[in-house]
Amino acid sequence: MRKINIQDSAKNDKLGYVGVRASDLVMSFLFCKPEKEFDSELLRNMVHCRVFLLDDKENKEKIKVWISSEHAFPLKAEFYRYGEEKRFRELEAGALTKKNDLYYVRRIRLEGPGWITRIDFD
């Protein structure tokens, strides 16, 4: 596994090289306009989630996002370019930790055609 120092990567754009957008780290896609709510689903056969389709006009993308009903936290997002039915990126959050009544993610996995990136937070 290759480790990248995030502070150094900002200077050399290594985050983009491994498929990570700065917006992935703060999950800013959650501020996109909701377009549709799908039927609820079980994610990983154990986590009840509400599922939404979001419209990101700035990046010309649709984002399908799974939000844990219990924790009110996004666990998975699939990114689709306008007019395309095949996703081109996927983000999955895991290893949640609760501190001071807030949930924090300890791991983010991103995947696209031909690449997978995993970020572990201390």
MDAnalysis code that builds the backbone (N, CA, C; Angstrom):
import MDAnalysis as mda
import numpy as np

u = mda.Universe.empty(366, n_residues=122, atom_resindex=np.repeat(np.arange(122), 3), trajectory=True)
u.add_TopologyAttr("name", ["N", "CA", "C"] * 122)
u.add_TopologyAttr("resid", np.arange(1, 123))
u.add_TopologyAttr("resname", ["MET", "ARG", "LYS", "ILE", "ASN", "ILE", "GLN", "ASP", "SER", "ALA", "LYS", "ASN", "ASP", "LYS", "LEU", "GLY", "TYR", "VAL", "GLY", "VAL", "ARG", "ALA", "SER", "ASP", "LEU", "VAL", "MET", "SER", "PHE", "LEU", "PHE", "CYS", "LYS", "PRO", "GLU", "LYS", "GLU", "PHE", "ASP", "SER", "GLU", "LEU", "LEU", "ARG", "ASN", "MET", "VAL", "HIS", "CYS", "ARG", "VAL", "PHE", "LEU", "LEU", "ASP", "ASP", "LYS", "GLU", "ASN", "LYS", "GLU", "LYS", "ILE", "LYS", "VAL", "TRP", "ILE", "SER", "SER", "GLU", "HIS", "ALA", "PHE", "PRO", "LEU", "LYS", "ALA", "GLU", "PHE", "TYR", "ARG", "TYR", "GLY", "GLU", "GLU", "LYS", "ARG", "PHE", "ARG", "GLU", "LEU", "GLU", "ALA", "GLY", "ALA", "LEU", "THR", "LYS", "LYS", "ASN", "ASP", "LEU", "TYR", "TYR", "VAL", "ARG", "ARG", "ILE", "ARG", "LEU", "GLU", "GLY", "PRO", "GLY", "TRP", "ILE", "THR", "ARG", "ILE", "ASP", "PHE", "ASP"])
u.atoms.positions = np.array([
    [0.845, -1.161, 0.000],
    [0.000, 0.000, 0.000],
    [0.899, 1.235, 0.000],
    [0.574, 2.194, -0.829],
    [1.339, 3.436, -0.913],
    [0.676, 4.484, -0.028],
    [1.470, 5.132, 0.830],
    [0.953, 6.181, 1.706],
    [1.362, 7.529, 1.160],
    [0.420, 8.480, 1.203],
    [0.672, 9.824, 0.706],
    [0.387, 10.811, 1.823],
    [1.317, 11.712, 2.064],
    [1.121, 12.780, 3.040],
    [0.201, 13.825, 2.409],
    [-0.957, 14.069, 3.031],
    [-1.953, 14.981, 2.450],
    [-1.405, 16.392, 2.318],
    [-0.618, 16.860, 3.262],
    [-0.071, 18.223, 3.174],
    [0.853, 18.339, 1.971],
    [1.690, 17.343, 1.726],
    [2.567, 17.368, 0.560],
    [1.764, 17.234, -0.732],
    [0.696, 16.468, -0.689],
    [-0.074, 16.210, -1.904],
    [-0.752, 17.474, -2.406],
    [-1.085, 18.400, -1.515],
    [-1.711, 19.648, -1.944],
    [-0.768, 20.424, -2.869],
    [0.523, 20.324, -2.609],
    [1.515, 21.023, -3.432],
    [1.675, 20.348, -4.791],
    [1.566, 19.047, -4.832],
    [1.849, 18.284, -6.053],
    [0.609, 17.674, -6.689],
    [-0.575, 17.963, -6.184],
    [-1.842, 17.421, -6.680],
    [-1.851, 15.898, -6.713],
    [-1.264, 15.265, -5.712],
    [-1.264, 13.804, -5.651],
    [-2.634, 13.256, -5.295],
    [-3.470, 14.050, -4.624],
    [-4.818, 13.551, -4.322],
    [-5.578, 13.281, -5.608],
    [-5.500, 14.198, -6.559],
    [-6.160, 13.984, -7.841],
    [-5.590, 12.787, -8.575],
    [-4.293, 12.563, -8.420],
    [-3.634, 11.430, -9.057],
    [-4.207, 10.099, -8.571],
    [-4.605, 10.022, -7.311],
    [-5.157, 8.776, -6.769],
    [-6.687, 8.788, -6.751],
    [-7.313, 9.716, -7.484],
    [-8.757, 9.714, -7.646],
    [-9.540, 10.430, -6.568],
    [-8.864, 11.180, -5.710],
    [-9.544, 11.845, -4.595],
    [-9.762, 13.314, -4.925],
    [-10.962, 13.759, -4.700],
    [-11.283, 15.185, -4.793],
    [-11.321, 15.735, -3.366],
    [-10.951, 16.968, -3.189],
    [-11.037, 17.587, -1.860],
    [-12.467, 17.505, -1.337],
    [-13.445, 17.609, -2.220],
    [-14.854, 17.545, -1.810],
    [-15.237, 16.168, -1.263],
    [-14.493, 15.126, -1.636],
    [-14.761, 13.792, -1.089],
    [-14.504, 13.764, 0.412],
    [-13.455, 14.445, 0.830],
    [-13.051, 14.405, 2.234],
    [-14.058, 15.089, 3.151],
    [-14.765, 16.088, 2.637],
    [-15.774, 16.790, 3.451],
    [-17.200, 16.430, 3.026],
    [-17.304, 15.551, 2.032],
    [-18.602, 15.089, 1.524],
    [-19.530, 16.251, 1.147],
    [-18.953, 17.227, 0.462],
    [-19.742, 18.409, 0.092],
    [-20.852, 18.095, -0.909],
    [-20.818, 16.916, -1.538],
    [-21.913, 16.526, -2.438],
    [-23.249, 16.515, -1.712],
    [-23.228, 16.407, -0.383],
    [-24.475, 16.392, 0.392],
    [-25.237, 17.708, 0.283],
    [-24.572, 18.765, -0.159],
    [-25.222, 20.067, -0.301],
    [-25.829, 20.258, -1.683],
    [-25.724, 19.254, -2.541],
    [-26.338, 19.322, -3.867],
    [-27.851, 19.186, -3.741],
    [-28.533, 19.679, -4.751],
    [-29.997, 19.674, -4.746],
    [-30.545, 18.249, -4.809],
    [-31.406, 17.876, -3.831],
    [-32.046, 16.552, -3.909],
    [-33.050, 16.524, -5.059],
    [-33.001, 15.462, -5.828],
    [-33.876, 15.340, -6.983],
    [-34.961, 14.280, -6.770],
    [-34.592, 13.216, -6.045],
    [-35.515, 12.086, -5.906],
    [-35.130, 11.277, -4.676],
    [-36.129, 10.684, -4.007],
    [-35.851, 9.711, -2.957],
    [-36.336, 8.348, -3.435],
    [-35.455, 7.363, -3.341],
    [-35.771, 5.986, -3.717],
    [-36.319, 5.249, -2.498],
    [-36.759, 4.016, -2.707],
    [-37.152, 3.170, -1.577],
    [-35.929, 2.934, -0.690],
    [-36.164, 2.777, 0.599],
    [-35.075, 2.479, 1.536],
    [-34.434, 1.147, 1.182],
    [-33.148, 1.001, 1.526],
    [-32.410, -0.226, 1.238],
    [-31.562, -0.631, 2.431],
    [-31.230, -1.921, 2.471],
    [-30.238, -2.401, 3.433],
    [-28.884, -2.387, 2.742],
    [-27.943, -1.644, 3.295],
    [-26.596, -1.592, 2.761],
    [-25.762, -2.642, 3.470],
    [-25.014, -3.423, 2.710],
    [-24.209, -4.531, 3.253],
    [-25.086, -5.523, 4.023],
    [-26.345, -5.603, 3.675],
    [-27.317, -6.510, 4.302],
    [-27.498, -6.285, 5.801],
    [-27.142, -5.094, 6.305],
    [-27.324, -4.879, 7.734],
    [-27.620, -3.444, 8.138],
    [-27.372, -2.461, 7.291],
    [-27.577, -1.064, 7.675],
    [-28.740, -0.495, 6.873],
    [-29.809, -0.107, 7.581],
    [-30.973, 0.488, 6.922],
    [-30.623, 1.895, 6.466],
    [-30.833, 2.181, 5.186],
    [-30.472, 3.485, 4.628],
    [-31.615, 4.091, 3.832],
    [-31.705, 5.397, 3.886],
    [-32.531, 6.150, 2.952],
    [-31.642, 6.452, 1.756],
    [-32.218, 6.389, 0.566],
    [-31.438, 6.530, -0.664],
    [-31.986, 7.711, -1.466],
    [-31.073, 8.607, -1.861],
    [-31.447, 9.830, -2.571],
    [-30.642, 9.973, -3.850],
    [-31.217, 10.690, -4.808],
    [-30.495, 11.109, -6.007],
    [-30.301, 12.613, -5.898],
    [-29.051, 13.051, -5.984],
    [-28.702, 14.465, -5.877],
    [-28.209, 14.970, -7.221],
    [-28.414, 16.256, -7.478],
    [-27.994, 16.867, -8.736],
    [-26.888, 17.877, -8.462],
    [-25.699, 17.604, -9.003],
    [-24.551, 18.506, -8.862],
    [-24.353, 19.226, -10.188],
    [-24.974, 20.389, -10.310],
    [-24.919, 21.138, -11.574],
    [-23.501, 21.635, -11.877],
    [-22.737, 21.961, -10.839],
    [-21.386, 22.484, -11.043],
    [-20.481, 21.464, -11.735],
    [-20.543, 20.201, -11.303],
    [-19.722, 19.145, -11.897],
    [-20.458, 18.343, -12.965],
    [-21.708, 18.714, -13.226],
    [-22.546, 18.021, -14.211],
    [-22.626, 16.530, -13.900],
    [-23.017, 16.253, -12.640],
    [-23.108, 14.877, -12.167],
    [-24.403, 14.656, -11.397],
    [-24.830, 13.415, -11.403],
    [-25.887, 12.940, -10.511],
    [-25.205, 12.053, -9.483],
    [-25.644, 12.147, -8.239],
    [-25.036, 11.370, -7.167],
    [-26.137, 10.607, -6.448],
    [-26.006, 9.292, -6.417],
    [-26.921, 8.451, -5.659],
    [-26.250, 8.188, -4.311],
    [-26.916, 8.561, -3.229],
    [-26.286, 8.490, -1.914],
    [-27.145, 7.684, -0.937],
    [-26.482, 6.822, -0.150],
    [-27.107, 6.005, 0.879],
    [-26.776, 6.630, 2.232],
    [-27.805, 7.001, 2.988],
    [-27.619, 7.654, 4.286],
    [-28.202, 6.765, 5.369],
    [-27.389, 6.431, 6.349],
    [-27.834, 5.579, 7.451],
    [-29.013, 6.225, 8.159],
    [-30.109, 5.483, 8.276],
    [-31.299, 5.996, 8.973],
    [-31.020, 6.196, 10.459],
    [-30.223, 5.314, 11.035],
    [-29.935, 5.392, 12.470],
    [-28.953, 6.504, 12.807],
    [-27.908, 6.647, 12.000],
    [-26.841, 7.594, 12.322],
    [-26.932, 8.909, 11.564],
    [-27.835, 8.999, 10.593],
    [-27.962, 10.196, 9.739],
    [-26.606, 10.560, 9.140],
    [-25.915, 9.549, 8.608],
    [-24.571, 9.728, 8.077],
    [-24.482, 9.054, 6.710],
    [-23.853, 9.713, 5.722],
    [-23.723, 9.089, 4.399],
    [-22.710, 7.950, 4.426],
    [-23.130, 6.791, 3.938],
    [-22.256, 5.625, 3.938],
    [-21.730, 5.261, 2.550],
    [-22.473, 5.657, 1.523],
    [-22.064, 5.302, 0.161],
    [-22.590, 6.344, -0.810],
    [-21.811, 6.611, -1.862],
    [-22.250, 7.513, -2.927],
    [-21.734, 6.987, -4.256],
    [-22.593, 7.001, -5.248],
    [-22.208, 6.636, -6.612],
    [-22.370, 7.874, -7.482],
    [-21.367, 8.151, -8.306],
    [-21.341, 9.348, -9.133],
    [-21.562, 8.980, -10.595],
    [-22.484, 9.697, -11.255],
    [-22.833, 9.461, -12.652],
    [-22.712, 10.779, -13.412],
    [-22.080, 10.754, -14.562],
    [-22.044, 11.946, -15.412],
    [-23.427, 12.143, -16.029],
    [-23.788, 13.378, -16.268],
    [-25.065, 13.677, -16.913],
    [-25.207, 12.825, -18.183],
    [-26.360, 12.219, -18.324],
    [-26.669, 11.454, -19.534],
    [-26.102, 10.050, -19.574],
    [-25.358, 9.637, -18.534],
    [-24.781, 8.297, -18.519],
    [-25.425, 7.460, -17.419],
    [-25.588, 6.169, -17.674],
    [-26.214, 5.286, -16.700],
    [-25.200, 4.461, -15.909],
    [-23.951, 4.457, -16.357],
    [-22.906, 3.696, -15.660],
    [-22.135, 4.646, -14.744],
    [-21.998, 4.245, -13.489],
    [-21.273, 5.114, -12.560],
    [-19.798, 5.166, -12.942],
    [-19.174, 6.314, -12.663],
    [-17.750, 6.427, -12.966],
    [-16.912, 6.566, -11.690],
    [-17.554, 6.765, -10.555],
    [-16.848, 6.832, -9.267],
    [-17.779, 6.300, -8.192],
    [-17.173, 5.766, -7.149],
    [-17.946, 5.324, -5.985],
    [-17.163, 5.689, -4.724],
    [-17.860, 6.179, -3.732],
    [-17.264, 6.506, -2.441],
    [-17.987, 5.688, -1.388],
    [-17.236, 5.087, -0.481],
    [-17.850, 4.339, 0.619],
    [-17.146, 4.708, 1.921],
    [-17.931, 5.095, 2.918],
    [-17.405, 5.449, 4.238],
    [-17.557, 4.249, 5.155],
    [-16.567, 4.052, 6.018],
    [-16.630, 2.926, 6.937],
    [-15.940, 3.224, 8.243],
    [-16.085, 2.308, 9.161],
    [-15.449, 2.408, 10.481],
    [-15.826, 3.712, 11.174],
    [-17.124, 3.897, 11.399],
    [-17.588, 5.109, 12.085],
    [-17.210, 5.085, 13.562],
    [-16.895, 6.262, 14.076],
    [-16.575, 6.446, 15.491],
    [-17.448, 7.573, 16.019],
    [-17.961, 7.413, 17.226],
    [-18.795, 8.444, 17.826],
    [-18.025, 9.142, 18.944],
    [-17.975, 10.476, 18.851],
    [-17.358, 11.301, 19.892],
    [-18.238, 12.519, 20.115],
    [-18.541, 12.797, 21.375],
    [-19.359, 13.975, 21.718],
    [-20.655, 14.034, 20.897],
    [-21.324, 12.897, 20.777],
    [-22.596, 12.779, 20.061],
    [-22.495, 13.055, 18.553],
    [-21.298, 13.060, 17.995],
    [-21.112, 13.216, 16.563],
    [-20.398, 11.991, 16.014],
    [-20.731, 11.618, 14.782],
    [-20.075, 10.487, 14.143],
    [-18.976, 10.980, 13.217],
    [-17.840, 10.288, 13.271],
    [-16.703, 10.583, 12.422],
    [-16.347, 9.319, 11.654],
    [-15.923, 9.503, 10.422],
    [-15.528, 8.372, 9.601],
    [-14.022, 8.137, 9.776],
    [-13.645, 6.876, 9.909],
    [-12.227, 6.538, 10.040],
    [-11.648, 5.995, 8.740],
    [-12.516, 5.684, 7.781],
    [-12.032, 5.129, 6.513],
    [-12.951, 5.569, 5.380],
    [-12.336, 5.962, 4.273],
    [-13.063, 6.261, 3.036],
    [-12.421, 5.438, 1.929],
    [-13.260, 4.759, 1.161],
    [-12.789, 4.000, 0.002],
    [-13.392, 4.640, -1.242],
    [-12.558, 4.932, -2.212],
    [-12.993, 5.499, -3.488],
    [-12.600, 4.537, -4.592],
    [-13.460, 4.440, -5.593],
    [-13.194, 3.498, -6.679],
    [-13.668, 4.085, -7.990],
    [-12.897, 3.835, -9.020],
    [-13.261, 4.228, -10.369],
    [-12.702, 3.205, -11.338],
    [-12.892, 3.415, -12.639],
    [-12.393, 2.448, -13.615],
    [-10.870, 2.306, -13.530],
    [-10.415, 1.148, -13.110],
    [-8.995, 0.858, -13.063],
    [-8.251, 1.343, -11.830],
    [-8.947, 1.850, -10.822],
    [-8.252, 2.310, -9.620],
    [-9.134, 2.172, -8.376],
    [-8.494, 2.017, -7.252],
    [-9.147, 2.007, -5.927],
    [-8.214, 2.752, -4.976],
    [-8.785, 3.638, -4.183],
    [-8.011, 4.378, -3.186],
    [-8.707, 4.225, -1.837],
    [-7.934, 3.952, -0.801],
    [-8.476, 3.866, 0.549],
    [-7.747, 4.877, 1.419],
    [-8.503, 5.639, 2.181],
    [-7.933, 6.621, 3.096],
    [-8.316, 6.217, 4.507],
    [-7.323, 6.014, 5.366],
    [-7.546, 5.704, 6.773],
    [-7.160, 6.928, 7.592],
    [-8.069, 7.361, 8.465],
    [-7.822, 8.499, 9.339],
    [-7.458, 7.997, 10.727],
    [-6.537, 8.668, 11.373],
    [-6.145, 8.307, 12.734],
    [-7.158, 8.834, 13.731],
])
